[in-house]
Amino acid sequence: FSLKKLEKYSYNKKKQPIKYDNVISLPTIERASCVTYYDNQLFVGFFNTDGQGQIASYPIARSGNFKGTITSDQIKAVTGQV
């Protein structure tokens, strides 16, 4: 979602979490508790009170046909699964 969408969002009005514009399946993280971007990497974390959390980073292609994306090969390199 865009910064503009985030700035307009109010949990108090909707009582629903903000919806992402794009969704990708990550085999080792059941759902995202946090998502951030740094240095051409997407960091995704999952946390709960019943167990250990997980954080994974996924490189975002800097050039080529898949510039600006995370490919299935990159997900497999991190998780061993697609």
C-alpha angles and dihedrals in degrees: 000000000000127000088245091056090048092050091051093046120104121182090194090062100043104024087213131105117255113268122236118233092219131034129195127180116241111192097209099044116062095197137347120257090174137009127189139163126222134158096352092310131111113219117201124185135186122196134176137165094240101059149358120309126232133218125188132178124211123196116234114218112254097196145004131052092323098047111155095017141098111232129209088248090058092049090049091050090056100038106021087233139077 
